[in-house]
Amino acid sequence: MEQIQHKHVQVKGLKLHVAEIGAGAKVVLFLHGFPEIWYSWRHQMIAAAHASYRALAIDFRGYGLSDPPLEPEKASFLDLVDDVIGVLDSLGISKAFLVGKDAGAIPTFLVAILHPERVSGVVTLGIPFMLPGPSILQAHLLPKGFYVTRWQEPGRAEADFGRLDVQTVIKNIYTLFSSSEIPIASDDKEIMDLVDPSTPLPPWFSHEDLAAYADLYKNSGFRTALQVPYRCMNKDCGINNPKIKAPSLLIMGEKDYCIKFPGMEDFIRSEKVKEFMPDLEIDYIPEGSHFVQEQFPEQVNQLILSFLGKHGA
């Protein structure tokens, strides 16, 4: 892909994969969620580089081309904070804009709270402010077949995914998460059973894209990805009275199924979220799904670059 370079850096004994393009003095670090990977940011990285930014995207520990943690079942979101700070330190970067999508928004928020001096600004897609802890998602208000609840159960997703090849698992999750409906299985079905195998890929997600994702997840598997985010999200991170002072932007697709999580839409539209992020702008993309940065890359790029331009002095 267009001039994107790849390297590994050492962070606390692990080799983490970093994709990089651009040579600007100002740095943008992109942080993926699940089932995403560094490649999820391909459109945004190139746009940022063309706008004279140095654009980086990492594979978190246990994802893609990065080493897994020594004990994946003990990994947490605070380990991803170590990944972010470790990558910045290894590359001699004192400060960066952080752009996080889905579960990648959580370490974005954590870094901005715990290491505010390292953060020029915060952009998140699909996820408003939230921190790990017992109340992160009100899953008890959703049916027990809610995909997060299912994947939090040790061994259940492993058995479900294990019936299929890696490429089919990624295709199924992309299909499910592209819908505006929350994935919920009945008692007699698993989450992978919710997808009709004949369903085509979304028009903005090519077979080449699917193959790229599959190759990266064939390398890492899903062991760490099920632990972080799903199986560690209810663990309290020990932060009281959190507040992010950095300038911030939230981009929400209005057809992202996450907006239907209990209390989520009211939290955003009522601007209660600004109690935690006072300097927050919110932009909506009416037809945007959970993968809005891949679905509408030009629109998302414009929003991100406009934000960077306003706060990059």
ChimeraX attribute file (.defattr): number of C-alpha atoms within 10 A of each C-alpha:
attribute: neighborCount
match mode: 1-to-1
recipient: residues
	/A:1	7
	/A:2	8
	/A:3	10
	/A:4	15
	/A:5	12
	/A:6	13
	/A:7	12
	/A:8	18
	/A:9	18
	/A:10	15
	/A:11	19
	/A:12	12
	/A:13	10
	/A:14	17
	/A:15	17
	/A:16	25
	/A:17	23
	/A:18	20
	/A:19	21
	/A:20	22
	/A:21	23
	/A:22	22
	/A:23	13
	/A:24	15
	/A:25	10
	/A:26	18
	/A:27	24
	/A:28	26
	/A:29	24
	/A:30	30
	/A:31	29
	/A:32	24
	/A:33	20
	/A:34	20
	/A:35	20
	/A:36	24
	/A:37	24
	/A:38	25
	/A:39	20
	/A:40	23
	/A:41	25
	/A:42	20
	/A:43	16
	/A:44	25
	/A:45	28
	/A:46	22
	/A:47	21
	/A:48	23
	/A:49	21
	/A:50	15
	/A:51	14
	/A:52	16
	/A:53	21
	/A:54	21
	/A:55	27
	/A:56	27
	/A:57	25
	/A:58	28
	/A:59	25
	/A:60	30
	/A:61	27
	/A:62	25
	/A:63	29
	/A:64	27
	/A:65	24
	/A:66	21
	/A:67	21
	/A:68	21
	/A:69	19
	/A:70	12
	/A:71	8
	/A:72	16
	/A:73	15
	/A:74	13
	/A:75	21
	/A:76	21
	/A:77	22
	/A:78	16
	/A:79	16
	/A:80	21
	/A:81	21
	/A:82	17
	/A:83	22
	/A:84	21
	/A:85	17
	/A:86	18
	/A:87	22
	/A:88	20
	/A:89	15
	/A:90	12
	/A:91	9
	/A:92	9
	/A:93	15
	/A:94	13
	/A:95	20
	/A:96	23
	/A:97	25
	/A:98	27
	/A:99	26
	/A:100	25
	/A:101	27
	/A:102	21
	/A:103	23
	/A:104	25
	/A:105	28
	/A:106	27
	/A:107	25
	/A:108	27
	/A:109	27
	/A:110	23
	/A:111	23
	/A:112	24
	/A:113	17
	/A:114	13
	/A:115	13
	/A:116	16
	/A:117	13
	/A:118	17
	/A:119	20
	/A:120	22
	/A:121	25
	/A:122	29
	/A:123	26
	/A:124	27
	/A:125	23
	/A:126	25
	/A:127	22
	/A:128	26
	/A:129	23
	/A:130	16
	/A:131	23
	/A:132	22
	/A:133	15
	/A:134	14
	/A:135	13
	/A:136	14
	/A:137	19
	/A:138	12
	/A:139	16
	/A:140	10
	/A:141	10
	/A:142	15
	/A:143	13
	/A:144	15
	/A:145	18
	/A:146	18
	/A:147	20
	/A:148	19
	/A:149	16
	/A:150	18
	/A:151	21
	/A:152	18
	/A:153	13
	/A:154	13
	/A:155	13
	/A:156	14
	/A:157	20
	/A:158	14
	/A:159	11
	/A:160	16
	/A:161	19
	/A:162	11
	/A:163	11
	/A:164	12
	/A:165	11
	/A:166	20
	/A:167	16
	/A:168	16
	/A:169	19
	/A:170	21
	/A:171	24
	/A:172	22
	/A:173	17
	/A:174	20
	/A:175	17
	/A:176	20
	/A:177	19
	/A:178	21
	/A:179	16
	/A:180	19
	/A:181	15
	/A:182	18
	/A:183	18
	/A:184	20
	/A:185	18
	/A:186	13
	/A:187	9
	/A:188	7
	/A:189	12
	/A:190	19
	/A:191	23
	/A:192	21
	/A:193	13
	/A:194	16
	/A:195	14
	/A:196	10
	/A:197	11
	/A:198	6
	/A:199	10
	/A:200	10
	/A:201	15
	/A:202	14
	/A:203	8
	/A:204	12
	/A:205	15
	/A:206	11
	/A:207	13
	/A:208	9
	/A:209	12
	/A:210	16
	/A:211	15
	/A:212	16
	/A:213	22
	/A:214	21
	/A:215	15
	/A:216	20
	/A:217	23
	/A:218	16
	/A:219	14
	/A:220	19
	/A:221	17
	/A:222	20
	/A:223	16
	/A:224	23
	/A:225	24
	/A:226	23
	/A:227	21
	/A:228	26
	/A:229	23
	/A:230	20
	/A:231	21
	/A:232	19
	/A:233	22
	/A:234	16
	/A:235	15
	/A:236	13
	/A:237	15
	/A:238	8
	/A:239	13
	/A:240	6
	/A:241	5
	/A:242	17
	/A:243	16
	/A:244	23
	/A:245	17
	/A:246	20
	/A:247	20
	/A:248	24
	/A:249	23
	/A:250	24
	/A:251	23
	/A:252	27
	/A:253	24
	/A:254	21
	/A:255	20
	/A:256	24
	/A:257	19
	/A:258	21
	/A:259	24
	/A:260	15
	/A:261	15
	/A:262	15
	/A:263	11
	/A:264	16
	/A:265	15
	/A:266	13
	/A:267	15
	/A:268	18
	/A:269	10
	/A:270	9
	/A:271	16
	/A:272	13
	/A:273	17
	/A:274	19
	/A:275	13
	/A:276	17
	/A:277	22
	/A:278	16
	/A:279	14
	/A:280	19
	/A:281	15
	/A:282	16
	/A:283	14
	/A:284	13
	/A:285	16
	/A:286	11
	/A:287	14
	/A:288	22
	/A:289	24
	/A:290	26
	/A:291	24
	/A:292	23
	/A:293	23
	/A:294	18
	/A:295	19
	/A:296	17
	/A:297	18
	/A:298	14
	/A:299	12
	/A:300	22
	/A:301	18
	/A:302	14
	/A:303	17
	/A:304	21
	/A:305	17
	/A:306	12
	/A:307	18
	/A:308	24
	/A:309	11
	/A:310	9
	/A:311	14
	/A:312	14
	/A:313	7
